[in-house]
C-alpha cells in the first residue's frame, strides 16, 4: 500500500436542512484509483466538491498528508493546486484557445513564466492526443476532445490527486471511449484518482478501490471484486443490476 495522501474523517455536508453527506470515512493512498459509484442524488459529486473545497463541509476533517485542510491556518489555495478537478461539463474558457486554457492556470496559480507554462501545457496536450488542436477554441472541437483538453489542463497543474466528476456523462456514446482510454493510461502511470462514474466497466477493470454511496453514506467499500463482483447489500445489488454487461456483475 502506498503513502496515505488523503484521509476523510466523519465528513458531513448539509444545505440548510438537507443533509447530503453523513459521517463519510475513507482513505486515499498514492496510486489509488477510487471509483465512487451510486445512484443519482446519493452525494457522490458533493463529496468530490467538498474534497476540492468547492463546497465547505459542515463537519468532519479532510487530512492531506496528515494535516486537516479545513483548519483555518491551512493555505487552502495551495492545497487545491495539489488536488485537480475534471468536471462533467468541461468548464473550459470558451474565449481562449486550447493552449491558453492549459497555460493560464499555471501562470496565475503556480506563477510560472509563459515559456515554461506553454512547454508544460504542450507535454500534457500531446499526452491526451490534443496537440494538433492547440489553436482551436472549445466550440470548434467535440465533447470528447473538450474533456481531453480539460484533463490536460488539470494535469498541467501537476496535481498529486485528480478528481473526476462523471467525466463521460455529458459525452455522446462514441466519445466515451477516448476519454476512458486517457484515464486508463493515467492509472497505468500511477496517477492517484477519485472518479465519480457510471462506467461500471471502468470501475471494474481500472480502479483498485470502489466506494458505493447511498443516501449520503458509504454503504460498501472494497476492491472491485468485492463491491461489484460480490456485493453484500441488496441496495448495491439493485444498483448494479442495471449494468448486466459488466463482467462478474450477477
C-alpha positions as CSV (number, residue, x, y, z in Angstrom):
1,X,0.0,0.0,0.0
2,X,1.3,3.4,-1.0
3,X,1.8,6.5,1.2
4,X,-1.5,7.9,2.5
5,X,-2.4,11.1,0.8
6,X,-6.0,11.9,1.9
7,X,-7.9,10.7,4.9
8,X,-11.6,11.7,5.1
9,X,-13.0,11.5,8.6
10,X,-16.6,11.9,9.7
11,X,-17.2,14.3,6.8
12,X,-20.7,15.8,6.6
13,X,-22.4,18.4,4.4
14,X,-25.8,19.9,4.7
15,X,-27.5,22.5,2.6
16,X,-29.9,24.1,5.1
17,X,-32.0,21.2,6.5
18,X,-31.0,18.9,3.6
19,X,-28.2,16.6,4.8
20,X,-26.3,15.4,1.7
21,X,-23.3,13.7,3.3
22,X,-23.4,11.8,6.6
23,X,-20.3,10.7,8.5
24,X,-18.1,9.8,5.5
25,X,-14.9,8.0,6.2
26,X,-12.3,6.6,3.7
27,X,-8.7,7.0,2.8
28,X,-6.8,7.6,-0.5
29,X,-3.2,6.3,-0.9
30,X,-0.7,7.1,-3.5
31,X,-1.5,5.4,-6.8
32,X,-5.1,4.5,-5.8
33,X,-7.8,4.7,-8.4
34,X,-11.0,5.0,-6.4
35,X,-14.3,4.7,-8.3
36,X,-17.2,6.3,-6.5
37,X,-20.5,4.7,-7.6
38,X,-24.1,5.0,-6.7
39,X,-27.5,6.3,-7.9
40,X,-28.0,10.0,-8.8
41,X,-28.5,12.1,-5.6
42,X,-26.5,9.8,-3.4
43,X,-24.0,12.5,-2.6
44,X,-21.1,11.5,-4.9
45,X,-20.5,14.8,-6.6
46,X,-20.9,16.7,-3.4
47,X,-18.2,14.6,-1.8
48,X,-15.8,15.4,-4.6
49,X,-16.7,19.1,-4.3
50,X,-16.0,19.0,-0.6
51,X,-12.7,17.3,-1.1
52,X,-11.7,20.1,-3.5
53,X,-13.2,22.8,-1.3
54,X,-15.6,23.9,-3.9
55,X,-18.1,23.3,-1.1
56,X,-17.3,23.8,2.5
57,X,-18.0,20.7,4.6
58,X,-20.4,21.2,7.5
59,X,-18.3,18.9,9.8
60,X,-15.5,16.4,9.9
61,X,-12.0,16.5,8.7
62,X,-10.1,16.2,5.4
63,X,-6.5,15.3,6.2
64,X,-3.9,15.9,3.4
65,X,-0.7,14.3,4.4
66,X,-1.9,14.3,8.0
67,X,-2.9,18.0,8.1
68,X,-6.5,19.0,8.4
69,X,-7.1,21.3,5.4
70,X,-10.3,22.6,7.0
71,X,-8.2,24.2,9.7
72,X,-8.2,28.0,9.2
73,X,-4.4,28.1,9.3
74,X,-4.2,25.9,6.2
75,X,-3.3,27.5,2.9
76,X,-6.3,26.3,1.1
77,X,-5.5,27.7,-2.4
78,X,-2.1,25.9,-2.2
79,X,-3.9,22.6,-1.2
80,X,-6.3,23.0,-4.2
81,X,-3.4,23.3,-6.5
82,X,-2.4,19.8,-5.5
83,X,-5.9,18.3,-5.9
84,X,-7.1,18.8,-9.5
85,X,-10.7,18.6,-10.7
86,X,-12.1,17.5,-14.1
87,X,-15.8,18.4,-14.4
88,X,-18.7,16.8,-16.2
89,X,-19.3,19.9,-18.3
90,X,-15.6,20.5,-19.1
91,X,-15.6,24.1,-17.7
92,X,-13.2,25.4,-20.4
93,X,-12.8,29.1,-21.1
94,X,-14.7,29.5,-24.4
95,X,-12.9,32.7,-25.3
96,X,-9.5,31.1,-25.2
97,X,-7.7,28.6,-27.4
98,X,-7.0,25.0,-26.3
99,X,-3.4,26.0,-25.5
100,X,-4.4,29.1,-23.5
101,X,-6.8,27.1,-21.4
102,X,-3.9,24.9,-20.3
103,X,-1.5,27.8,-19.8
104,X,-3.4,30.4,-17.8
105,X,-3.8,28.5,-14.5
106,X,-0.1,27.7,-14.5
107,X,0.8,31.3,-14.8
108,X,-1.8,32.7,-12.4
109,X,-1.7,30.0,-9.7
110,X,1.7,28.4,-10.0
111,X,3.4,31.7,-11.1
112,X,5.2,30.1,-14.0
113,X,6.6,32.2,-16.7
114,X,4.8,31.9,-20.1
115,X,7.6,29.9,-21.8
116,X,7.6,27.2,-19.1
117,X,3.8,27.1,-18.9
118,X,3.5,26.6,-22.7
119,X,6.1,23.9,-22.7
120,X,4.4,22.1,-19.8
121,X,0.9,22.5,-21.5
122,X,2.2,21.0,-24.7
123,X,3.6,18.0,-22.9
124,X,0.2,17.2,-21.5
125,X,-1.8,18.1,-24.6
126,X,0.4,15.6,-26.5
127,X,-0.2,13.0,-23.8
128,X,-4.0,13.2,-24.3
129,X,-3.7,13.5,-28.1
130,X,-4.8,17.1,-28.4
131,X,-1.6,18.8,-29.5
132,X,-2.9,19.2,-33.1
133,X,-5.7,21.4,-31.8
134,X,-3.9,24.0,-29.8
135,X,-5.2,26.9,-31.8
136,X,-8.8,25.8,-31.7
137,X,-11.4,27.2,-29.4
138,X,-13.7,24.9,-27.4
139,X,-16.7,25.5,-29.7
140,X,-14.6,24.1,-32.6
141,X,-13.9,20.7,-31.1
142,X,-16.0,17.7,-30.0
143,X,-17.2,16.9,-26.5
144,X,-14.6,14.1,-26.2
145,X,-11.9,16.5,-27.3
146,X,-13.0,19.1,-24.8
147,X,-12.8,16.6,-22.0
148,X,-9.3,15.6,-23.1
149,X,-8.3,19.2,-23.0
150,X,-9.8,19.6,-19.6
151,X,-7.8,16.6,-18.4
152,X,-4.6,18.1,-19.9
153,X,-5.4,21.4,-18.2
154,X,-5.7,19.7,-14.8
155,X,-2.5,17.7,-15.4
156,X,-0.6,20.8,-16.4
157,X,-1.1,22.0,-12.8
158,X,0.9,18.8,-11.8
159,X,-1.6,17.8,-9.0
160,X,-0.9,14.9,-6.6
161,X,-4.5,13.8,-6.9
162,X,-7.1,14.2,-9.7
163,X,-10.8,14.2,-9.1
164,X,-13.1,13.3,-11.9
165,X,-16.8,14.2,-11.6
166,X,-18.7,12.0,-14.0
167,X,-16.2,12.9,-16.8
168,X,-18.1,10.9,-19.5
169,X,-21.7,11.6,-18.7
170,X,-22.0,14.7,-20.9
171,X,-20.5,12.9,-23.9
172,X,-22.0,11.1,-26.9
173,X,-21.5,7.3,-26.6
174,X,-18.9,7.2,-29.3
175,X,-16.8,9.7,-27.5
176,X,-16.8,8.0,-24.1
177,X,-14.0,5.5,-25.1
178,X,-11.5,8.2,-26.0
179,X,-11.8,9.8,-22.6
180,X,-11.7,6.5,-20.7
181,X,-8.6,5.5,-22.6
182,X,-6.8,8.6,-21.4
183,X,-7.9,7.9,-17.8
184,X,-6.8,4.3,-18.1
185,X,-3.4,5.4,-19.2
186,X,-3.1,7.8,-16.3
187,X,-4.0,5.0,-13.9
188,X,-1.2,2.8,-15.5
189,X,1.2,5.7,-15.0
190,X,0.4,5.7,-11.2
191,X,-1.8,8.8,-11.1
192,X,-3.9,8.9,-7.9
193,X,-7.5,9.4,-8.9
194,X,-11.0,9.6,-7.4
195,X,-13.6,9.1,-10.1
196,X,-17.3,9.5,-9.8
197,X,-18.6,7.4,-12.6
198,X,-21.5,5.3,-14.0
199,X,-19.0,3.5,-16.2
200,X,-19.0,0.1,-14.4
201,X,-16.5,-1.4,-16.8
202,X,-14.0,1.3,-15.9
203,X,-14.8,0.8,-12.2
204,X,-14.3,-2.9,-12.5
205,X,-11.2,-3.0,-14.7
206,X,-9.2,0.1,-13.8
207,X,-9.9,1.0,-10.2
208,X,-8.4,-0.7,-7.2
209,X,-11.0,0.6,-4.7
210,X,-14.7,1.0,-5.2
211,X,-17.0,3.1,-2.9
212,X,-20.7,2.6,-3.2
213,X,-22.7,5.6,-1.9
214,X,-26.4,5.6,-1.0
215,X,-28.4,8.4,0.6
216,X,-25.3,10.3,1.7
217,X,-23.4,7.4,3.3
218,X,-20.8,4.9,2.2
219,X,-22.8,1.7,2.2
220,X,-20.0,-0.5,0.8
221,X,-16.3,-0.1,0.0
222,X,-13.6,-2.5,-1.0
223,X,-11.9,-3.9,-4.1
224,X,-13.9,-4.1,-7.4
225,X,-14.2,-7.9,-6.9
226,X,-15.8,-7.3,-3.5
227,X,-18.1,-4.4,-4.3
228,X,-19.0,-5.1,-7.9
229,X,-18.3,-8.8,-8.1
230,X,-19.8,-9.8,-4.8
231,X,-21.9,-7.0,-3.2
232,X,-23.2,-7.6,0.3
233,X,-26.1,-5.2,0.4
234,X,-29.3,-5.6,-1.5
235,X,-29.2,-1.9,-2.4
236,X,-25.8,-2.4,-4.1
237,X,-27.1,-5.4,-5.9
238,X,-30.2,-3.5,-7.2
239,X,-28.0,-0.6,-8.4
240,X,-25.5,-3.0,-10.2
241,X,-28.4,-5.0,-11.8
242,X,-28.7,-2.0,-14.2
243,X,-25.3,-2.9,-15.6
244,X,-25.7,-6.5,-16.7
245,X,-23.0,-6.3,-19.3
246,X,-20.3,-5.7,-16.7
247,X,-18.0,-8.7,-16.1
248,X,-18.8,-10.5,-12.9
249,X,-21.9,-8.5,-12.1
250,X,-24.5,-11.1,-11.1
